[in-house]
Amino acid sequence: MTSSYDAIDAAQEAAKRNLWLHFTRMSAYEQTDIPVIVRGAGAYVFDQHGKRYLDGLSGLFVSQVGHGRQEIADAGARQAAELAYFPLWSYAHPKAIELAQRLADLAPGELNRVFFTTSGSEAVESAWKLAKQYFKLTGHPGKYKVISRDIAYHGTSMGALAITGLADIKHPFEPLLPGGVRVPNTNFYRAPDFLAGDEAEFGRWAADEIERAILREGPESVAAVFLEPVQNSGGCFPPPPGYFERVREICDRYHVLLVSDEVICAFGRLGYYFGSQRYRYQPDIITFAKGVTSGYSPLGGMIATDALMEPFTEGTATFLHGITFAGHPVSAAVALANLDIFEKEDLLGNVRANEGAFRSTLEKLYDLPIVGDVRGAGYFYGIEMVKDKVTRETFTSDESERLLRGFLSHALFDAGLVCRADDRGDPVIQLSPPLICGQEHFDEIERILRAVLTEAWALI
């Protein structure tokens, strides 16, 4: 008779032999077990040994409504029994129609045209392809370049990677598609000295850098600007006051599309269905994924304005792009059930009501010498770690390696918290809990962080 311990050992052996983990140093598990998460309930997940962890990252900024929602699973099962699959290539199916209408109703302004994908990278690539073909159809064939921010992450497929601003994950795959142009991000904690005392002025400068980049490249060659409402990579950079208002003015002046990449920031992460609504700017395209289904099934997409669709509604023009599983019937049914929970439980209201408490609970950590900055919005925060709080001196590459991968990543997980210890930029811990969380979860996060960061400082 096989024991549960034998089964766990067999699963470990199979995982190490056959499973290739994403963004993972496989050598790290030569002498240790791969964590295997087997179930979830609410804000928590459980491993193969039954140990419980607070999912402080919502899986990967995904699990908005929490784990174990039977009504979402049931919605997917019902749809699979009725119509498991049919493509959106020249056909439609009821759930894709219903979801497209619902998303268009939720999106700001004239964003009424929904093009589905299966992931965020595909959504970003779709937006770039749309921008390029749109300008070709409207008499501006030279507009193909895209502007994005330093160390911003917009995906890892080859097109999206050209927009991504993280050099280290680009080098292995170069040469990339031409046209990616980088500008400064909105990390006010690391603002240039001449702007360090005025966040609004810093925001104006950062926005104006986009204009300068357009002028350097030539407005006739720039198709789009890709920006997240709150930049993820680098540790949750919110926009300074007036930033997006200024960016919108610049895009309008030079006939450049503003793409709001909301793969993370949409569906309640910032307390609104779309982050652009929180910061009151009107995009030409919104890209989305992750939270639209709370991870119960893969789905992504872009929402474009009627104006961008217009050239494709006449004659023989066709958007020459498609994805086999885009708008999958089961995923669309799951997304609709997910959005029903948003409405029924007022999850947007929960985030807006509790984000101040989440911030203030995390800010208690300022009394630790290693904590330099706490920043973010909604249920989306980063904690930057420093060697010296007064000078804001950061860690060297070797020190970051020892701190993050040598200690923090496994110590936080061992302590029962799923989060991200990241050094894409300066070293940070990122937190993005499910939208159902409240003060008890914030307190648990703070207790674990306090204990582990205190130990980390003692080891430095």
C-alpha positions in Angstrom: 0.0 0.0 0.0 1.4 3.4 -1.0 1.6 5.9 1.8 0.9 9.6 1.4 4.6 10.2 2.1 5.5 7.9 -0.8 3.1 9.8 -3.1 4.7 13.1 -2.1 8.2 11.8 -2.8 7.0 10.4 -6.2 5.5 13.8 -7.1 8.8 15.5 -6.1 10.8 13.1 -8.3 8.5 13.7 -11.2 8.5 17.4 -10.8 12.3 17.6 -10.8 12.5 15.2 -13.7 9.8 16.5 -16.0 8.5 20.0 -15.0 10.2 23.1 -16.2 9.3 26.0 -13.9 8.9 29.5 -15.2 11.4 32.2 -14.3 13.1 29.7 -11.9 16.7 28.6 -11.4 16.1 24.9 -11.6 19.4 24.3 -9.9 18.0 25.8 -6.7 16.0 22.6 -6.2 18.8 20.1 -6.6 19.0 19.6 -2.8 15.6 20.9 -1.7 12.0 20.1 -2.5 10.0 22.1 -5.0 7.0 23.7 -3.2 3.8 22.0 -4.4 0.6 24.0 -3.7 -2.4 21.5 -3.8 -5.4 23.6 -2.8 -6.7 27.0 -1.9 -9.4 28.5 0.3 -10.2 32.2 0.5 -7.0 34.1 1.0 -4.9 31.0 1.8 -3.2 28.2 -0.1 -2.0 24.8 1.2 1.0 22.8 0.2 1.5 19.0 -0.1 2.2 18.7 3.6 -0.9 20.6 4.6 0.9 23.7 5.6 -1.1 27.0 5.2 0.2 30.1 3.5 -1.3 33.6 3.2 -1.4 34.3 -0.5 0.0 37.8 -0.3 0.6 38.0 -4.0 -2.8 36.6 -5.2 -0.9 33.9 -7.0 0.7 36.3 -9.5 -1.6 39.4 -9.1 -4.4 37.1 -10.3 -6.7 35.7 -7.5 -8.9 38.7 -6.9 -11.9 36.9 -5.3 -9.8 34.4 -3.5 -9.5 30.6 -3.9 -12.1 27.9 -3.8 -15.1 29.7 -5.2 -17.5 27.0 -6.1 -19.8 29.2 -8.0 -17.0 30.0 -10.5 -16.0 26.4 -10.9 -19.6 25.5 -11.5 -20.0 28.2 -14.1 -17.0 26.8 -16.0 -18.3 23.2 -15.7 -21.7 24.2 -17.0 -20.2 25.9 -20.0 -17.9 23.0 -20.7 -20.8 20.7 -20.8 -22.8 23.0 -23.2 -20.0 24.2 -25.5 -16.5 23.5 -24.5 -14.8 25.2 -27.4 -15.3 27.2 -30.6 -13.0 29.8 -32.1 -13.7 33.5 -32.6 -12.3 33.2 -36.1 -15.3 34.4 -38.2 -17.7 33.0 -35.6 -19.0 34.1 -32.2 -20.4 32.3 -29.2 -22.8 33.6 -26.5 -20.4 33.9 -23.6 -17.9 35.9 -25.6 -20.6 38.3 -26.8 -21.9 38.7 -23.3 -18.5 39.3 -21.8 -17.4 41.7 -24.5 -20.6 43.8 -23.9 -20.0 43.7 -20.1 -16.4 44.8 -20.4 -17.3 47.6 -22.8 -19.9 48.8 -20.4 -17.3 48.9 -17.6 -14.5 50.5 -19.5 -14.1 54.3 -19.6 -15.1 56.5 -22.6 -15.4 55.0 -26.1 -13.6 51.8 -25.3 -16.2 49.5 -26.9 -14.3 47.0 -29.0 -13.0 43.9 -27.1 -10.4 41.7 -28.7 -9.8 38.6 -26.6 -6.5 36.8 -26.0 -5.4 34.2 -23.5 -2.7 36.1 -21.6 -1.2 39.5 -20.8 1.7 39.1 -23.2 -0.7 38.3 -26.0 -2.8 41.3 -25.1 0.2 43.6 -25.3 1.3 42.2 -28.6 -2.2 42.5 -30.0 -2.2 46.2 -29.0 1.1 46.9 -30.7 -0.1 45.0 -33.8 -3.3 47.0 -33.9 -1.5 50.3 -33.5 0.9 49.4 -36.4 -1.9 48.2 -38.8 -4.2 51.1 -37.8 -1.6 53.7 -38.8 -0.9 51.9 -42.1 -4.6 51.9 -42.9 -5.0 55.6 -42.1 -2.0 56.9 -44.1 0.8 56.9 -41.5 2.8 53.7 -42.5 5.9 54.9 -40.7 4.5 54.9 -37.2 5.6 51.7 -35.6 7.7 52.5 -32.6 6.5 52.1 -29.0 7.6 54.0 -25.9 7.6 52.4 -22.5 9.3 53.1 -19.1 12.5 52.0 -17.6 12.4 48.5 -15.9 8.7 48.2 -16.8 7.4 44.7 -17.5 5.0 44.2 -20.4 5.4 40.5 -21.1 7.9 38.0 -22.4 6.8 37.0 -25.8 9.0 38.4 -28.5 6.9 41.4 -29.3 6.0 42.2 -25.8 9.6 41.7 -24.7 10.6 44.5 -27.1 8.3 46.8 -25.1 9.5 45.5 -21.7 12.2 47.7 -20.1 14.1 45.0 -18.2 17.5 44.5 -19.8 18.4 41.3 -18.0 15.5 39.3 -19.4 15.9 40.7 -22.9 19.6 39.9 -23.6 19.2 36.1 -24.0 16.7 36.6 -26.8 18.2 39.5 -28.8 17.9 40.7 -31.4 14.4 41.7 -30.6 11.8 43.4 -32.8 12.9 47.0 -33.6 11.0 49.9 -32.2 11.1 49.7 -28.4 12.1 53.1 -26.8 12.6 53.7 -23.1 11.8 56.7 -20.9 12.2 57.3 -17.1 9.7 55.6 -14.7 7.8 57.3 -11.9 9.8 56.1 -8.9 9.7 59.3 -6.8 11.8 57.7 -4.1 14.7 57.6 -6.6 13.9 60.9 -8.3 16.9 62.9 -9.6 18.2 65.3 -6.9 16.9 68.4 -8.7 13.4 67.0 -8.5 13.5 65.2 -5.2 11.5 67.7 -3.2 8.5 68.2 -5.5 6.4 65.2 -6.6 4.2 67.2 -9.0 7.3 68.7 -10.7 8.9 65.2 -10.9 5.7 64.0 -12.6 5.8 66.8 -15.1 9.4 66.1 -15.9 8.8 62.3 -16.3 5.9 63.0 -18.6 7.9 65.5 -20.6 10.5 62.9 -21.1 8.0 61.0 -23.2 7.6 64.1 -25.4 11.3 64.4 -25.7 11.6 60.8 -26.7 8.9 61.3 -29.4 10.7 64.3 -30.7 14.1 62.4 -30.7 12.6 59.4 -32.6 10.4 61.6 -34.9 6.7 61.8 -34.3 6.1 60.3 -37.7 7.7 57.0 -36.4 6.0 56.7 -33.0 2.8 54.7 -32.8 2.1 54.2 -29.1 3.0 54.8 -25.5 2.6 51.8 -23.2 2.2 52.6 -19.5 0.8 50.8 -16.5 -1.4 52.9 -14.1 0.9 51.8 -11.3 4.2 50.3 -12.6 4.7 46.8 -11.3 8.4 45.9 -11.9 10.7 47.9 -9.6 8.1 47.8 -6.8 4.8 49.5 -7.4 5.5 53.1 -8.7 2.3 55.2 -8.6 1.9 58.1 -11.0 2.7 61.5 -9.6 -0.1 64.2 -9.6 -0.8 65.4 -13.1 1.3 62.8 -14.8 -1.3 61.0 -16.9 -3.1 64.3 -17.7 0.2 65.5 -19.2 0.9 62.2 -21.0 -2.6 62.3 -22.6 -1.9 65.9 -23.9 1.4 64.7 -25.4 -0.1 61.7 -27.1 -2.8 63.9 -28.6 -0.4 66.5 -29.8 1.8 64.0 -31.8 -1.0 61.6 -32.9 0.3 58.7 -30.7 -1.9 56.1 -29.1 -1.9 55.8 -25.3 -2.1 52.1 -24.2 -2.9 51.5 -20.6 -1.4 48.2 -19.8 -3.7 47.0 -17.0 -2.8 43.3 -17.0 -2.2 43.7 -13.2 -4.0 47.0 -12.4 -7.5 46.2 -13.8 -10.3 44.4 -12.0 -10.1 45.9 -8.6 -6.4 45.8 -7.8 -6.5 49.6 -7.4 -10.1 49.8 -6.2 -11.6 50.3 -9.7 -12.4 48.1 -12.6 -9.7 49.8 -14.5 -6.7 51.7 -13.1 -7.1 54.4 -15.7 -10.4 55.2 -14.0 -8.7 55.8 -10.7 -6.2 58.2 -12.2 -8.8 59.8 -14.5 -7.1 59.4 -17.9 -8.6 58.1 -21.1 -6.6 55.5 -22.9 -7.0 54.5 -26.6 -6.4 50.9 -25.7 -6.6 49.0 -22.4 -4.8 45.6 -22.2 -6.0 43.2 -19.5 -5.7 39.6 -18.3 -5.1 38.0 -14.8 -7.9 39.3 -12.6 -10.6 39.2 -15.2 -11.1 35.5 -14.3 -9.3 35.6 -10.9 -7.2 32.8 -12.4 -9.9 30.2 -12.6 -9.3 30.0 -16.3 -6.9 31.8 -18.7 -8.1 34.9 -20.4 -6.8 38.2 -21.6 -7.5 40.9 -24.2 -7.5 44.4 -25.2 -10.3 47.0 -25.3 -10.0 49.6 -28.1 -11.9 52.7 -29.0 -14.5 52.8 -31.7 -12.1 55.1 -33.7 -9.4 52.4 -33.8 -12.0 49.8 -35.1 -13.4 52.1 -37.8 -10.8 51.4 -40.5 -11.6 47.7 -40.1 -15.3 48.1 -40.7 -15.1 49.0 -44.3 -14.1 47.2 -47.5 -11.6 44.4 -47.3 -9.6 45.6 -44.3 -9.0 42.8 -41.7 -7.0 42.9 -38.5 -4.7 40.1 -39.5 -4.3 38.6 -36.0 -5.8 35.7 -34.1 -5.3 33.2 -31.3 -6.8 29.8 -31.1 -8.1 29.8 -27.6 -8.9 33.5 -27.3 -12.3 34.2 -25.7 -12.6 30.5 -24.9 -16.2 29.7 -23.9 -15.2 28.3 -20.6 -13.0 31.2 -19.8 -15.6 33.7 -20.8 -18.2 32.0 -18.6 -15.7 32.0 -15.7 -15.0 35.7 -16.2 -18.7 36.5 -16.1 -19.1 34.6 -12.8 -16.1 36.3 -11.4 -17.5 39.7 -12.2 -20.8 38.7 -10.6 -18.9 38.2 -7.4 -17.3 41.6 -7.7 -20.8 43.2 -7.8 -22.4 40.9 -5.2 -19.7 41.5 -2.6 -18.7 45.0 -3.6 -15.0 44.1 -3.9 -14.1 47.5 -5.4 -15.7 49.1 -2.3 -13.8 46.8 0.0 -10.5 47.8 -1.6 -11.3 51.5 -1.4 -12.5 51.2 2.2 -9.5 49.2 3.4 -6.5 50.4 1.3 -5.7 53.1 3.9 -5.5 50.4 6.6 -3.4 48.2 4.4 -0.9 51.1 3.8 -0.8 52.2 7.5 -0.2 48.6 8.6 2.7 48.2 6.2 4.0 51.6 7.2 4.5 50.3 10.7 7.6 48.6 9.2 9.3 52.0 8.8 10.8 51.5 12.3 13.0 48.7 10.8 16.4 50.0 9.6 16.1 47.9 6.4 12.8 49.5 5.2 13.4 52.5 3.0 10.1 53.1 1.2 6.5 51.8 1.3 4.6 52.7 -1.9 1.7 51.6 -4.0 -2.1 52.0 -4.2 -5.2 49.9 -3.6 -4.1 46.3 -2.7 -0.8 46.7 -4.6 2.3 47.6 -2.6 6.0 47.5 -2.7 8.5 47.8 0.2 12.0 48.9 -0.9 14.9 47.7 1.2 18.0 49.8 1.8 21.3 49.6 3.5 21.0 53.2 4.9 17.7 54.9 5.4 19.2 58.4 5.6 21.3 58.2 2.4 18.9 55.7 0.7 22.0 53.6 -0.2 20.9 50.4 -1.9 22.5 47.0 -1.9 25.1 45.9 -4.4 24.3 43.1 -6.8 26.0 40.5 -4.7 24.3 41.8 -1.6 20.9 41.6 -3.3 21.6 38.1 -4.4 22.4 37.0 -0.9 19.5 39.0 0.6 16.7 38.1 -1.8 17.6 34.7 -3.2 19.9 33.6 -0.4 17.5 34.4 2.4 14.3 36.4 2.0 12.5 34.4 -0.7 12.6 31.1 1.2 12.4 32.7 4.7 9.1 34.5 3.9 7.6 31.4 2.3 8.7 29.2 5.3 7.1 31.8 7.6 3.8 31.3 5.8 3.6 34.2 3.4 3.5 34.1 -0.4 4.9 37.4 -1.8 7.6 38.4 -4.1 11.2 39.4 -3.2 12.5 41.0 -6.3 15.6 42.9 -7.5 14.5 44.0 -10.9 15.6 47.5 -10.0 16.3 48.1 -6.4 15.4 45.2 -4.0 11.8 45.2 -3.0 9.1 43.0 -1.5 5.8 43.1 -3.4 2.4 42.5 -1.9 -0.9 42.0 -3.8 -3.4 40.1 -1.6 -6.8 39.0 -2.8 -9.4 41.7 -2.7 -11.4 39.9 -0.1 -8.7 40.6 2.5 -9.1 42.8 5.6 -7.3 43.9 8.7 -6.6 40.4 10.1 -4.7 39.6 6.9 -2.9 42.9 6.9 -1.8 42.2 10.5 -0.6 38.7 9.5 1.4 40.1 6.6 3.0 42.8 8.9 3.9 40.3 11.6 5.6 37.9 9.2 7.5 40.7 7.4 8.6 42.2 10.7 10.1 39.0 11.9 11.8 38.0 8.7 13.1 41.5 7.8 14.5 41.8 11.4 16.4 38.5 10.9 17.6 39.7 7.5 19.0 42.9 8.9 20.9 40.9 11.5 22.5 38.8 8.8 23.6 41.7 6.7 
